């Protein structure tokens, strides 16, 4: 079993009882597929970054649940059919077999394995901030050719037409 997070964006024009029935329909589908619910959090109405189906707002719900990975596609198929749901996103939080605690919800990340000839510490090296580049001196030091000289010359400005 894996732990998943589901974000639902529901139509803002739905009444409270219809919102609850839409969320219950989703949670029932999760339980019927052999999953178990951990948490259902209503986030309320929020402004969307862009219009979705001519709506500028949506009612947000966040659902944490555990389910077999093979069942997730069937649940998503049901979410796509529902007219009440504007958008949804399912994210894998953790693999339940890894032995992580229930309170800790950390997105699953694959660690990079060392390649031949690379030490294990090199594979886990943190990114280093690059030094700033002085573009002016880099341009001045660059070798000059006819093509670069022609590209650097400004084109002659058009002369205004004389009025008669």
PADO-797372 format. One record per residue (C-alpha): x, z, y; residue in three letters. Coordinates in pm, 1 decimal, decimal comma. Layout:
PADO-797372
+----------+----------+----------+--------+
:       px :       pz :       py : residu :
+----------+----------+----------+--------+
:        X :        Z :        Y :    ALA :
...
+----------+----------+----------+--------+
***
This chain:
PADO-797372
+----------+----------+----------+--------+
:       px :       pz :       py : residu :
+----------+----------+----------+--------+
:      0,0 :      0,0 :      0,0 :    UNK :
:    109,1 :    -66,2 :    355,0 :    UNK :
:      1,9 :     83,3 :    683,3 :    UNK :
:   -148,6 :   -161,5 :    933,2 :    UNK :
:   -266,2 :   -147,8 :   1292,0 :    UNK :
:   -563,3 :   -359,8 :   1398,8 :    UNK :
:   -645,9 :   -420,0 :   1764,8 :    UNK :
:   -997,4 :   -549,5 :   1826,5 :    UNK :
:  -1122,7 :   -702,6 :   2151,4 :    UNK :
:  -1501,6 :   -701,4 :   2151,2 :    UNK :
:  -1743,8 :   -869,9 :   2390,9 :    UNK :
:  -1802,8 :   -657,5 :   2702,7 :    UNK :
:  -2175,1 :   -736,6 :   2719,6 :    UNK :
:  -2251,2 :   -554,7 :   2390,3 :    UNK :
:  -2444,3 :   -228,2 :   2408,0 :    UNK :
:  -2286,0 :     88,3 :   2266,8 :    UNK :
:  -2485,2 :     81,3 :   1943,7 :    UNK :
:  -2389,9 :   -283,1 :   1878,5 :    UNK :
:  -2024,6 :   -201,5 :   1953,9 :    UNK :
:  -2034,0 :     80,7 :   1700,6 :    UNK :
:  -2203,4 :   -138,3 :   1439,7 :    UNK :
:  -1938,0 :   -410,9 :   1488,3 :    UNK :
:  -1657,6 :   -157,1 :   1441,1 :    UNK :
:  -1838,6 :     -6,1 :   1139,8 :    UNK :
:  -1866,3 :   -353,4 :    988,2 :    UNK :
:  -1488,3 :   -396,4 :   1017,3 :    UNK :
:  -1410,9 :    -48,8 :    881,4 :    UNK :
:  -1655,3 :   -104,1 :    593,2 :    UNK :
:  -1475,7 :   -431,0 :    507,1 :    UNK :
:  -1142,2 :   -243,2 :    499,6 :    UNK :
:  -1279,6 :     30,7 :    272,0 :    UNK :
:  -1457,2 :   -222,7 :     45,3 :    UNK :
:  -1126,6 :   -409,3 :      3,9 :    UNK :
:   -966,3 :    -91,0 :   -130,7 :    UNK :
:   -815,1 :     36,3 :    193,4 :    UNK :
:   -832,7 :    375,1 :    359,6 :    UNK :
:   -878,3 :    444,9 :    730,6 :    UNK :
:   -628,9 :    665,3 :    912,6 :    UNK :
:   -754,1 :    649,9 :   1269,4 :    UNK :
:  -1014,7 :    464,6 :   1478,9 :    UNK :
:   -954,8 :    487,9 :   1854,2 :    UNK :
:  -1191,2 :    342,2 :   2115,3 :    UNK :
:   -986,5 :    239,0 :   2421,2 :    UNK :
:  -1287,3 :    144,7 :   2636,4 :    UNK :
:  -1337,9 :   -157,3 :   2857,3 :    UNK :
:  -1027,9 :   -314,4 :   3006,7 :    UNK :
:   -952,5 :   -619,4 :   3217,5 :    UNK :
:   -814,2 :   -920,9 :   3029,3 :    UNK :
:   -507,6 :  -1107,3 :   3150,5 :    UNK :
:   -701,3 :  -1434,3 :   3121,9 :    UNK :
:  -1054,7 :  -1544,8 :   3038,2 :    UNK :
:  -1157,8 :  -1550,4 :   2673,9 :    UNK :
:  -1488,1 :  -1729,3 :   2605,0 :    UNK :
:  -1580,2 :  -1691,9 :   2976,0 :    UNK :
:  -1529,7 :  -1312,0 :   2968,8 :    UNK :
:  -1286,3 :  -1133,6 :   3203,0 :    UNK :
:  -1323,2 :   -788,4 :   3036,4 :    UNK :
:  -1331,0 :   -667,6 :   2676,8 :    UNK :
:  -1395,0 :   -346,6 :   2484,0 :    UNK :
:  -1078,4 :   -244,9 :   2298,2 :    UNK :
:  -1060,6 :    -62,2 :   1963,9 :    UNK :
:   -745,7 :     37,2 :   1774,6 :    UNK :
:   -770,6 :     96,8 :   1398,9 :    UNK :
:   -492,5 :    230,8 :   1172,4 :    UNK :
:   -544,7 :    178,9 :    800,7 :    UNK :
:   -364,8 :    156,7 :    464,7 :    UNK :
:   -437,3 :   -136,9 :    233,5 :    UNK :
:   -282,1 :   -368,0 :    -22,2 :    UNK :
:   -113,1 :   -661,8 :    159,4 :    UNK :
:   -302,4 :   -920,8 :    -47,7 :    UNK :
:   -635,9 :   -798,4 :     97,7 :    UNK :
:   -544,6 :   -839,9 :    466,8 :    UNK :
:   -613,0 :  -1214,5 :    476,7 :    UNK :
:   -971,5 :  -1162,3 :    354,1 :    UNK :
:  -1035,0 :   -902,8 :    624,4 :    UNK :
:   -894,4 :  -1134,2 :    892,9 :    UNK :
:  -1120,3 :  -1414,3 :    770,0 :    UNK :
:  -1420,0 :  -1188,0 :    829,7 :    UNK :
:  -1292,4 :  -1098,9 :   1178,1 :    UNK :
:  -1269,3 :  -1467,2 :   1272,6 :    UNK :
:  -1631,7 :  -1527,9 :   1171,3 :    UNK :
:  -1777,0 :  -1239,1 :   1373,3 :    UNK :
:  -1925,6 :  -1340,9 :   1708,7 :    UNK :
:  -1881,9 :   -993,4 :   1858,0 :    UNK :
:  -1501,4 :  -1005,1 :   1824,6 :    UNK :
:  -1321,6 :  -1205,6 :   2094,5 :    UNK :
:   -967,6 :  -1150,7 :   1957,3 :    UNK :
:   -790,1 :   -943,1 :   1696,2 :    UNK :
:   -432,2 :   -868,5 :   1595,8 :    UNK :
:   -311,7 :   -709,6 :   1271,6 :    UNK :
:     41,0 :   -559,9 :   1269,0 :    UNK :
:    233,1 :   -407,2 :    976,3 :    UNK :
:    346,0 :    -59,3 :   1079,5 :    UNK :
:    530,3 :     58,8 :    767,5 :    UNK :
:    555,9 :     16,0 :    393,8 :    UNK :
:    390,8 :    320,9 :    231,5 :    UNK :
:    640,2 :    317,1 :    -58,0 :    UNK :
:    932,8 :    387,7 :    179,3 :    UNK :
:    843,8 :    759,4 :    199,7 :    UNK :
:    790,6 :    780,4 :    576,5 :    UNK :
:    574,8 :   1059,3 :    713,1 :    UNK :
:    209,7 :    996,8 :    803,0 :    UNK :
:    251,4 :   1115,7 :   1163,1 :    UNK :
:    527,7 :    867,8 :   1233,8 :    UNK :
:    396,9 :    518,3 :   1317,8 :    UNK :
:    697,3 :    291,2 :   1354,5 :    UNK :
:    678,6 :    -90,5 :   1340,8 :    UNK :
:    852,9 :   -227,2 :   1032,6 :    UNK :
:   1185,8 :   -396,6 :   1113,9 :    UNK :
:   1417,2 :   -568,5 :    867,9 :    UNK :
:   1780,9 :   -465,0 :    897,6 :    UNK :
:   2038,3 :   -741,3 :    905,1 :    UNK :
:   2263,6 :   -744,6 :    599,1 :    UNK :
:   2639,0 :   -810,5 :    638,4 :    UNK :
:   2755,3 :  -1165,4 :    562,8 :    UNK :
:   3068,7 :  -1247,0 :    357,3 :    UNK :
:   3382,4 :  -1136,8 :    541,2 :    UNK :
:   3183,2 :   -918,8 :    783,2 :    UNK :
:   3209,0 :   -542,9 :    772,2 :    UNK :
:   2893,0 :   -337,8 :    738,0 :    UNK :
:   2953,6 :   -179,7 :   1080,4 :    UNK :
:   2973,1 :   -527,5 :   1239,8 :    UNK :
:   2630,7 :   -617,9 :   1100,6 :    UNK :
:   2476,0 :   -313,7 :   1275,0 :    UNK :
:   2663,4 :   -353,6 :   1601,8 :    UNK :
:   2453,9 :   -301,5 :   1911,5 :    UNK :
:   2429,6 :   -588,2 :   2164,7 :    UNK :
:   2685,0 :   -568,5 :   2443,3 :    UNK :
:   2595,6 :   -642,9 :   2802,6 :    UNK :
:   2781,3 :   -952,2 :   2924,4 :    UNK :
:   2992,6 :   -951,5 :   3237,6 :    UNK :
:   2845,4 :  -1134,0 :   3536,6 :    UNK :
:   2967,7 :  -1489,1 :   3588,3 :    UNK :
:   3105,0 :  -1601,7 :   3922,8 :    UNK :
:   2950,6 :  -1950,0 :   3936,3 :    UNK :
:   3119,6 :  -2049,0 :   4261,2 :    UNK :
:   3470,8 :  -2003,7 :   4120,1 :    UNK :
:   3366,4 :  -2164,9 :   3790,5 :    UNK :
:   3248,5 :  -2475,5 :   3977,8 :    UNK :
:   3560,5 :  -2483,8 :   4194,4 :    UNK :
:   3787,7 :  -2457,2 :   3886,5 :    UNK :
:   3603,8 :  -2727,8 :   3690,8 :    UNK :
:   3786,0 :  -3059,4 :   3644,8 :    UNK :
:   3651,8 :  -3336,7 :   3867,2 :    UNK :
:   3565,5 :  -3685,8 :   3745,5 :    UNK :
:   3410,0 :  -3988,3 :   3913,6 :    UNK :
:   3069,5 :  -3907,0 :   3765,5 :    UNK :
:   3069,2 :  -3550,1 :   3896,5 :    UNK :
:   3194,4 :  -3664,0 :   4237,8 :    UNK :
:   2914,4 :  -3921,9 :   4265,1 :    UNK :
:   2653,6 :  -3667,4 :   4155,7 :    UNK :
:   2781,6 :  -3418,2 :   4412,8 :    UNK :
:   2757,9 :  -3661,0 :   4707,1 :    UNK :
:   2430,5 :  -3632,1 :   4894,4 :    UNK :
:   2215,3 :  -3941,4 :   4912,5 :    UNK :
:   2184,3 :  -4094,9 :   5257,7 :    UNK :
:   1876,5 :  -3976,3 :   5444,8 :    UNK :
:   1607,1 :  -4232,2 :   5516,3 :    UNK :
:   1585,7 :  -4353,4 :   5872,4 :    UNK :
:   1248,9 :  -4302,8 :   6039,5 :    UNK :
:   1058,6 :  -4622,6 :   6106,9 :    UNK :
:   1065,3 :  -4732,1 :   6466,2 :    UNK :
:    726,4 :  -4747,5 :   6626,1 :    UNK :
:    642,2 :  -5063,2 :   6816,9 :    UNK :
+----------+----------+----------+--------+
***
